[in-house]
Amino acid sequence: MAELEAESLHFSVGILGISGGSLLLLVNNYGSSPEKSLIPHTALGVLLLIIAALLAYSGVRRSLSQSRLFSSVCLTVSALWGGSGLVYLLVGERVLGATELRTSLVPGLAAFTLALLILAIVSLFQREVVFFIITLSISLACGHQIAGLSSPGFGQSATAACYLLVTLVGAYFGCGRLLSFITRGRVEAPGTRLKKRRAGGQGSRGPEDCNDVVPVGLVMNLLSASVLACPLLAVVPQLSAGHVPWLWTAAVFQLGVCVLSYRAMDSLTATFYGFTSILHFTEGYSALLTAPSFSILPSSPVPFPVVFSVLFFILALFSCQKSLAEGLYQLFFVAYTIALAAQPSLSFQAGAQGVQAAIFVVSALMLLVTSYNMLANRIPTGEGMFKALVMRVSNLTLRPRDRQLHDPYLGYSRYADAEVLGHACSVLAAFSITSSVEERDPLAVLVLPWTVVAGGILQLLVGSVAFSRGKTLESTAFILYGVMWSVWGLTRYGGLYGDTRGFNVAVGIISFLLFNSLVTVGALFLNIAWFLYAATFHLIIISFLLDAVGALPYGYDIGVSIVFGLVSFYCFLSGLFNMTFLTPQLPLGRALVRLSGEGGGGRDTCPHVPARKATAVHQIAEIMKSGGICGMPTDTVYVLVAACNRPEAVEKAYRCKQQAQDRPMSLWVSSINQLEPVRSLLSPLLWDFMSAAWPSSISMVIPRGPWMEVFGLGESAKHIGTPQSIAIRNPDCAVATHLINLVGPIAVTSANPTGEADTTHHNQVYAKLGDKVDGVLCDGPSPENSASTVVDCTKIESGHIGFFRVGLIPKSQVLQIFEDIQKRHSHGQINPGFETDLTEPGPNLTDPQRHTEQHNTQSPESSPVPPATQSPAYIDTSPHPSDSPSYRPWVLTTTEDS
């Protein structure tokens, strides 16, 4: 519920942000004259940038359960006002002349006019009235603004009228949603209820199959194509510094699309938009060099964009598995990079502009199809053609597509694997430095954006994603190489090198050399491909060092760069191939060094499977039926479990934990029905109490008896409970109960060595118990860090229950349940101790009793009294059978040890 409320708040903030930005532009257009603007350009630019940042935040914090157009609309309008704000800011600060305002704004406004019109059409078909009005009005406003820039005073009133409509509709709808959020849905303005879509319903894609930021990436391609194609159509004279804000806005937003695509487990789309963001940064850099302060014509003696065209082509082939339309769309970028390589200087003109005009048209069509299919899924795009073709080839087996494709083997991550993009960036950076600077201005050689953006920024992004996936070595390598490419690129090709060759530069490079030596040694334990990857980069760092001291042999740097590029290319190709096909696989090789001992290669790591998949739960169940022990999530913390009918597994779990005699295991069932065979051996009051209290986070300590023989524990029964009592529980966890239902009653202990803290994440199970476990059912962090409530039911027949520990379930709730059951059994006669306890907000204990209960909730290492001397805190006031010297209650000393 709290998550839905937060999503409603983000929705309100986004709509009100659009309304606020429209109000700002409305006032400026109404109050401005052809001679003077009401709001100074600098102030207008800053305000638009602030609103754009707010909209970008709201768009990123989107909700798949609500309209998926919300994210596209918010991010598209954010890019529009962000790019416009930068242009106004540059004009206000006199970086651009006042006469350049028109030529700077028109290409971007033209792109957003078309993009928002397409989103309006999709909104109309999907009956999203609010989004239809907003997108259509802002599209018309952009069109009128273009007219106003061409003829002063012609379009200002019409632009203001369009923004007035957006302001009114956005303010009403946004305030209505905000009112609903504040009142928690009790008060809603008419017509402001959000339309919720059922995932996987007829005519719509489920959240697992849909990446709802793809339209934003297409809009950014539309924007850059518009900027580059406008000079070809004579809309503007030529590509200039005033177009840099639009190109770099497109690049930044596509980096965001790249990250969000990894978040949506869409690695292919993330790689594609990572590639296009590199292109847009490079286009902006080329336009920046044409500014009067630089006046440099960029060039590239070596046509390394050919390498980029090869990467684009391979990615396009593998993207056909998603849809044929997506693969064909990416082929246009293959043609674009080839057109760049065919030019004597990479000026993004001539043939490249013609291809960009084609990309403009195709991007518009893809935006329409993708946005519509994101909601309706009716326009065919050739999704099954790749699969049908692969099925005709007997040696190829296509890997099934689902969100668990990129689940880490060990660890928990919400991101897809990003190594493909990381290796592709290494290819680009390696081949870019084969360009020779010689005596020319280093800024003129178009190497800087390829090394700093591709090799640096995107490598850092890939390293952060790898770190979130638990890939320590890979993330370290990508981050180290990203820093190295950025520093070296800015120093060598950014005009900072100068006469600084010598010891100072060499010392920094030597530090990178030492760090990479550690990475290379670590790669020995990973696989051959990664070892070659790290070792060949070692050679590149050596070339940097030799160049810094002026001792670089002729051709050495080019040779090692090509070798490193080829190794990176193989890693890129194998990543794509192995991600697409189940068989065959492009080999990466085994580890060159394998250690003996725990985790060192004596056997493969135990399977870590996602708990949300039924097949994974069945896999863990089969392991347990075969005598294995596994880690499992519960409604509290992670536990170590073994099937009761496999005595050797119970023995193994007990030894694995190195249990002490006062820390026995407990017995768990999926429901009280699993105790039906021994019902006659349990008291009726206890049976009814179990039926009423379960499933829940309540563990019940009951007398031990011959009924335990039914579960097939054999000699291992001595490890369950104590000679007098055992703890039994039915957890309130769907995954746990489903597993127990498949296996039968299980023996349970906490998934941590005795004396250590509780295990609250599946990653910690293997970290704490190593390869002693045979499988782990992964469900991320525990929903609760509180322990279960442990109730002493050994004297329940006398009308008394006690508490060894009050955990997740409060004592008053347990007492209320027991009172209701006792009333039914005793015809209204209640223990007076219950009445006293239930009239007070907290536990009704005397000071010594309260101290005893608090003591029982402490961890064993913090307990000043040995666990065997602890006793439950009873709430009744009558004498107890425990006064007998022969009575010894069962005692729980850790969260799930029982």
Buried (B, 14 or more C-beta within 10 A) or exposed (E): EEEBBEBBBBBBBBBBBBBBBBBBBBBBBBEBEEEEBEBEBBBBBBBBBBBBBBBBBBBBBBBBBBBBBBBBBBBBBBBBBBBBBBBBBBBBEEBBEEEBBBBBBBBBBBBBBBBBBBBBBBBBBBEBBBBBBBBBBBBBBBBBBBEBBEEEEBBBEBBBBBBBBBBBBBBBBBBBBBBBBEEEBEEBBEEBEBEEBEBEEEEBBEBBBBBBBBBBBBBBBBBBBBBBBBBBEEBBEEBBBBBBBBBBBBBBBBBBBBBBBBBBBBBBBBBBBBBBBBBBBBBBBBBBBBBEEBEBEBBBBBBBBBBBBBBBBBBBBBBBBBBBBBBBBBBBBBBBBBBBBEBEBBBBBEBBBBBBBBBBBBBBEBBBBBBBBBBBBEEEBBBEBBEEBBEEEEEBEBBEEEBBBBBBEBBBBEBBBBBBBBBBBBBBBBBBBBBEBEEEEBBBBBBBBBBBBBBBBBBBBBBBBBBBBBBEBBBBBBBBBBBBBBBBBBBBBBEEBEEEEEEEBBEBBBEBBEBBBBBBEBBBBBBBBBBBBBBBBBBBBBBBBBBBEEEBEEEBBBEBBBBBBBBBBBBBBBBBBBBBBEEEEBEBEEBEEEEEEEEEBEEEEBBBBBBBBEEBBBBBBEBBBEBBBBBBBBBBBBBBBBBBBBBEBBBBBBEBBEBBEBBBBBBBBBBBEBBEEBEEEBBEBBBBBBBBBBBBBBBBBBBBEEBBEEBBBBEBBBBBBBEBBBBBBBBBBEBBBBBBBBBBBBBBBBBBBBEEBBBBBBBBBBBBBBBBBBBBBBBBBBBBEBBBBBBBBBBBEEBBBBBBBBBBBEBBEBBBBBBEBBEEEEEEEBBEBBEEBBEEEEBBBEEEBBEBBBBBBBEBEEBEEEBEEBBBBBBBEEEEEBEEEEEBBBBBBBBBBB
